[in-house]
Amino acid sequence: MMRKRTGTDLIASDVHQKLRTKILTLEFKPGARLVEDEISAMLEAGRTPVREALLRLQGEGLVSRDRGWVVEASDPSTFRTIFESRIAIEGYATRLAAERATPQALDELEQLVVEMNRGEELPRSEINRLNQSFHKRIVALSDNPFFVELHERTQFRYWNLRLPVIFMRDQLGRSAEQHNAILCAMKNRDGALAERVAREHIETTMGIVADALHDD
């Protein structure tokens, strides 16, 4: 028999979502301490739902307990596991997106690609923003909320690493070619090709990061 959801469950879920967003957007930075009383006051919630929300975040690996609650920090040596997760999640999500995205959604995705194709004309911060939007949008187009949630977590882990990587012009050019190939496969509704190119794209980025860390 299913347990009836209570008001506390709903409040804890809301607190969890708000805290999760603040962590994933780095409003709460890695290493920051989270004090239950302060969170209760900030979110106008009781300590019980706040504690339940923090326990959920601990289960997701976003916070840990070290004489109190702390936003988890990622170890640079874990970069390979992060990219392996991205390959698995984004690869299949891209296949599904190719099969499920509406023509309007594909047109919107194409606009992101057109902007990214400007390459060196754009500041690196804008290139990063567009690239994040491109990948996030594709995962959303898979129409699978679990993929969206897992992708958010891998993105958080990646940006949390603060990797000392600057992409060279030829690397940006290769990335642009792969973005265009992904888009083309999606527009042709070729899920298998879209998945393969997406996996190759992330593997290429993983190789660039590995080389940068090796040389550092």
C-alpha positions as CSV (number, residue, x, y, z in Angstrom):
1,M,0.0,0.0,0.0
2,M,1.4,3.4,-1.0
3,R,2.1,5.9,1.8
4,K,0.1,9.0,1.5
5,R,2.3,12.1,0.8
6,T,2.3,14.6,3.6
7,G,2.8,18.3,3.7
8,T,6.3,17.7,5.1
9,D,7.1,15.6,2.1
10,L,6.1,18.4,-0.3
11,I,8.0,21.0,1.6
12,A,11.1,18.8,1.8
13,S,10.9,18.3,-2.0
14,D,10.6,22.0,-2.6
15,V,13.6,22.7,-0.3
16,H,15.6,20.0,-2.0
17,Q,14.9,21.5,-5.5
18,K,15.9,25.0,-4.4
19,L,19.1,23.9,-2.7
20,R,20.0,21.6,-5.6
21,T,19.6,24.5,-8.0
22,K,21.8,26.7,-5.9
23,I,24.5,24.0,-5.8
24,L,24.3,23.1,-9.5
25,T,24.6,26.8,-10.5
26,L,27.5,27.2,-8.1
27,E,25.6,29.9,-6.1
28,F,26.7,27.6,-3.2
29,K,30.3,26.9,-4.1
30,P,32.2,23.7,-3.4
31,G,33.4,23.6,0.2
32,A,30.7,26.0,1.4
33,R,29.1,25.1,4.7
34,L,25.4,24.7,4.8
35,V,23.9,25.5,8.2
36,E,20.4,24.1,8.8
37,D,19.2,27.1,10.8
38,E,20.4,29.5,8.1
39,I,18.8,27.5,5.3
40,S,15.5,27.3,7.3
41,A,15.5,31.1,7.7
42,M,16.5,31.7,4.0
43,L,13.8,29.4,2.6
44,E,11.2,29.9,5.3
45,A,11.0,26.2,6.0
46,G,11.2,24.1,9.1
47,R,14.3,22.2,10.2
48,T,12.8,18.8,9.5
49,P,12.2,19.3,5.7
50,V,15.6,21.1,5.5
51,R,17.3,18.1,7.0
52,E,15.4,15.7,4.8
53,A,16.4,17.8,1.7
54,L,20.1,17.7,2.8
55,L,20.0,13.9,3.2
56,R,18.6,13.6,-0.3
57,L,21.4,15.8,-1.6
58,Q,23.9,13.7,0.3
59,G,22.5,10.6,-1.5
60,E,23.1,12.4,-4.8
61,G,26.7,13.2,-3.9
62,L,26.2,16.9,-3.9
63,V,26.8,17.5,-0.2
64,S,28.7,15.6,2.5
65,R,28.9,15.7,6.3
66,D,32.1,16.9,7.9
67,R,31.3,18.4,11.3
68,G,28.2,19.8,9.5
69,W,26.9,20.0,6.0
70,V,29.4,20.9,3.2
71,V,28.9,21.3,-0.6
72,E,30.9,18.5,-2.1
73,A,34.1,19.3,-4.2
74,S,35.3,17.2,-7.1
75,D,38.8,15.8,-7.4
76,P,40.4,16.5,-10.8
77,S,41.5,12.9,-10.9
78,T,37.9,11.9,-11.4
79,F,37.6,13.7,-14.7
80,R,37.6,10.5,-16.7
81,T,34.6,9.0,-14.8
82,I,32.8,12.3,-15.4
83,F,33.3,12.1,-19.1
84,E,32.4,8.4,-19.2
85,S,29.1,9.3,-17.6
86,R,28.6,12.1,-20.1
87,I,29.3,9.7,-23.0
88,A,26.7,7.2,-21.7
89,I,24.0,9.8,-20.9
90,E,24.4,12.3,-23.7
91,G,25.1,9.6,-26.3
92,Y,21.8,7.8,-25.9
93,A,19.9,11.1,-25.1
94,T,21.1,12.4,-28.5
95,R,19.7,9.3,-30.2
96,L,16.3,9.8,-28.5
97,A,16.3,13.6,-29.3
98,A,16.9,12.8,-32.9
99,E,13.8,10.6,-32.9
100,R,11.6,12.8,-30.7
101,A,12.4,16.5,-31.2
102,T,9.9,18.7,-33.0
103,P,10.9,20.6,-36.1
104,Q,10.7,23.8,-34.1
105,A,13.0,22.5,-31.5
106,L,15.5,21.5,-34.1
107,D,15.3,25.0,-35.6
108,E,16.1,26.5,-32.2
109,L,19.0,24.1,-31.8
110,E,20.3,25.1,-35.2
111,Q,20.4,28.7,-34.1
112,L,22.7,27.8,-31.3
113,V,25.0,26.0,-33.8
114,V,25.0,29.0,-36.1
115,E,26.1,31.2,-33.2
116,M,28.8,28.8,-32.2
117,N,30.1,28.7,-35.7
118,R,31.2,32.3,-35.3
119,G,34.0,30.7,-33.2
120,E,36.9,33.1,-32.7
121,E,34.6,36.1,-33.1
122,L,33.1,35.3,-29.7
123,P,34.6,35.6,-26.2
124,R,35.5,32.3,-24.6
125,S,32.8,32.8,-21.9
126,E,30.1,33.1,-24.6
127,I,31.4,30.0,-26.4
128,N,31.2,28.1,-23.2
129,R,27.7,29.4,-22.5
130,L,26.5,28.4,-26.0
131,N,28.2,25.0,-25.8
132,Q,26.5,24.3,-22.4
133,S,23.2,25.4,-23.8
134,F,23.6,23.2,-26.9
135,H,24.3,20.0,-24.8
136,K,21.7,20.8,-22.2
137,R,19.1,21.4,-24.9
138,I,19.8,18.1,-26.6
139,V,19.4,16.2,-23.4
140,A,16.1,18.0,-22.7
141,L,14.9,17.0,-26.2
142,S,15.3,13.3,-25.3
143,D,12.1,13.9,-23.3
144,N,13.6,11.8,-20.4
145,P,13.6,13.7,-17.1
146,F,16.0,11.2,-15.6
147,F,18.6,11.9,-18.3
148,V,18.1,15.7,-17.6
149,E,18.8,15.1,-13.9
150,L,21.8,12.9,-14.4
151,H,23.2,15.3,-17.0
152,E,22.9,18.3,-14.6
153,R,24.9,16.3,-12.0
154,T,27.7,15.5,-14.5
155,Q,27.8,19.1,-15.6
156,F,28.1,20.2,-12.0
157,R,30.9,17.8,-11.4
158,Y,32.7,18.9,-14.6
159,W,32.6,22.7,-13.9
160,N,33.4,22.0,-10.2
161,L,36.7,20.6,-11.3
162,R,38.0,24.1,-12.5
163,L,40.1,22.3,-15.1
164,P,43.0,24.4,-16.5
165,V,42.0,23.8,-20.1
166,I,42.0,26.4,-22.9
167,F,40.8,25.1,-26.2
168,M,43.0,26.0,-29.2
169,R,41.6,27.4,-32.5
170,D,41.9,24.0,-34.3
171,Q,40.2,22.3,-31.3
172,L,37.3,24.8,-31.4
173,G,37.1,24.2,-35.2
174,R,36.9,20.4,-34.7
175,S,34.2,20.9,-32.0
176,A,32.2,23.1,-34.3
177,E,32.4,20.4,-37.0
178,Q,31.1,17.8,-34.6
179,H,28.3,20.1,-33.4
180,N,27.2,20.5,-37.1
181,A,27.4,16.8,-37.6
182,I,25.2,16.1,-34.6
183,L,22.7,18.6,-35.7
184,C,22.7,17.2,-39.3
185,A,22.1,13.6,-38.0
186,M,19.3,14.9,-35.8
187,K,17.6,16.8,-38.6
188,N,17.8,13.6,-40.7
189,R,16.2,11.6,-37.8
190,D,19.2,9.3,-37.8
191,G,19.3,8.3,-34.2
192,A,22.1,5.8,-34.5
193,L,24.4,8.3,-36.3
194,A,23.5,11.1,-33.9
195,E,24.4,8.9,-30.9
196,R,27.7,7.9,-32.5
197,V,28.8,11.5,-33.4
198,A,27.8,12.7,-29.9
199,R,29.9,10.0,-28.3
200,E,32.8,10.8,-30.5
201,H,32.4,14.5,-29.7
202,I,32.6,14.0,-25.9
203,E,35.5,11.5,-26.3
204,T,37.4,14.2,-28.3
205,T,36.9,16.7,-25.4
206,M,38.0,14.0,-22.9
207,G,41.2,13.6,-24.8
208,I,41.9,17.3,-24.9
209,V,41.3,17.5,-21.1
210,A,43.5,14.4,-20.5
211,D,46.4,16.0,-22.5
212,A,46.0,19.3,-20.7
213,L,46.2,17.6,-17.3
214,H,49.1,15.5,-18.4
215,D,51.1,18.6,-19.5
216,D,50.1,20.7,-16.5
